[in-house]
C-alpha cells in the first residue's frame, strides 16, 4: 500500500537529513530514503573521517617537534591502526546522533534505493518514489506532495587510471587504508588532493602531487596559493604543475609507474600507490530522472534560486546540483527548499557569502572574491594584508606562517573578499562571513576590538592594513 507524505527526501546525507529535520520542525510529514548509512559522504567518506585523520597527522607531527616547545619525547611512533579506530569511533558517535535526530523528528526512514516514477496510478504527476528495500522485502511506494533530491556526488576518475582500491584509489578507498604506503602519487592538486598530501606528508609518507593546471588550488587567491606551495614543499611534498597524466602509461606491479606530459616533456613517476583526486561528479543516474521533465546540464540537476527543478514540486540540493560542493551549502539549500515548500518565503542564498575551508596544515579559508576575480569584474581594488608572525598568540602556538588578506572596493569601501592561511583559520573565517552578510567595511572590522592575545587579531590588523593603519606591522 502506498504511503503519503508532505515531503520525501531522496538521500540521507548532510543536505538531506538537515532538510528532513527542518521539515519536521515545520510540522510536515517526512520520509527519508537512504540506501547506505545516514550522514552520507560527509560523515562516512568525506568531511569527518578525513578531518579525523588530519588531526591525528597534526598531533603526530607536533609531537615530533615537541622539543621546540620544551617538551622532551622519545621514540615517537605512529600506530595507524589506532588512528583508524579513532576515526571510526567519531563516525559511529555522529551516526548514532543522526539516527537519534530522525527518531526525535518522527521522520520515517526507508533503507533502500529510491527511484522517482513518472505519472502513474499513484499520482497524476511525476514524483512517486519506489524504494527497493535493502532487506529484500517488496518495494515500498511513497507518494509525496513534494520531493527533494539530495543524492550527492561520487569521486571522478580518469580514463586509464581505473580504481582497484589497492594501488589506485579515490578518497573513498584511501580512507579505509589499513596501513600507510612509503610513497604516493596524488593526481589532482585541488582541495581534496592537497588535504591528503598534507596529511600523508605529516604521517611520513613521500608525496608527489601531479596537477593538470599551472598551479595547485586553482580557485584560491594567488597569494594564498604561493604561501601554501611554500609550506607544502617544506614538508617535502613534490609539486608538479602543468602536468597531463598519460592514461595508457600506467603500469602496476609492486606499486605504480605512470608518465605525465609536463611542459611538453614526458616524465615518469613511481610510487607505492596512487590517489586519483580530480573532483566529484553529481549522482544523477538510476534515480528516475528520465521519468520527469527535470533538466540535467553538465551532469548536474538544473534548479532555480529556490532549488526547484523544472518540475516545480521536485527540488534538488547539494552536490547533485553542482555549484559549491560543500556540506554546509547543502544543509542551507535543504533548509531553503523546505521553507519554500512550507511557504515561509526564505531569502535566496548569496553564494558569495559562503565561506570555504581547506583543512591542510597550514589551514586555508576564504569568503568572497579573490583579488584576481575582483579585478576581472572591474573593481578598483584596495588590499590589506597582515602576517601571523606579528601576532603574539601565533608565536605562542609555534605556528607563525601565513596571513590574513582583506580585499575591498576602493570606490565605496565594500568588502569583496577575505582570504586566510595559517593556524586555525577555518575556525576564524566565520567572522569574515558575518561581515560580508552585514555588508560591513574593513573599517568596521578594524574598529571591532579583538581580544589579546588571540589569533583573531590577524583579522583586525589586516582590516586596519587596508588603509595603512595596522598597529603591529
Secondary structure, DSSP 8 states (H G I E B T S, - for coil): --EEEEEEEE--BHHHHHHHHHHHHTT--EEEEESS-TBHHHHHHSHHHHHHHHHHHHHHHHHHTGGGGT----S----HHHHHHHHHHHHHHHHHHHHHHHHHTT-EEEEEEEEE--S-SS-SSS--EEEEETTS---EEEEEEEEEE---EEE---TT----SSSEE-HHHHTT-SS--SEEEEE--SHHHHHHHHHHHHTT-EEEEE-SSSSSSTTS-HHHHHHHHHHHHHTT-EEE-SEEE-GGG-EESSSEEEEEEETTEEEEEEESEEEE---EEE--TTSSGGGS---EETTEE---TTSB-SSTTEEE-GGGG-S---HHHHHHHHHHHHHHHTT-------GGG--EEE-SSSEEEEEE--HHHHHHTT--EEEEEEEGGG-HHHHHHT----EEEEEEETTT-BEEEEEEEETTHHHHHHHHHHHHHTT-BHHHHHHS---SS-TTHHHHHHHHHTTT--S--
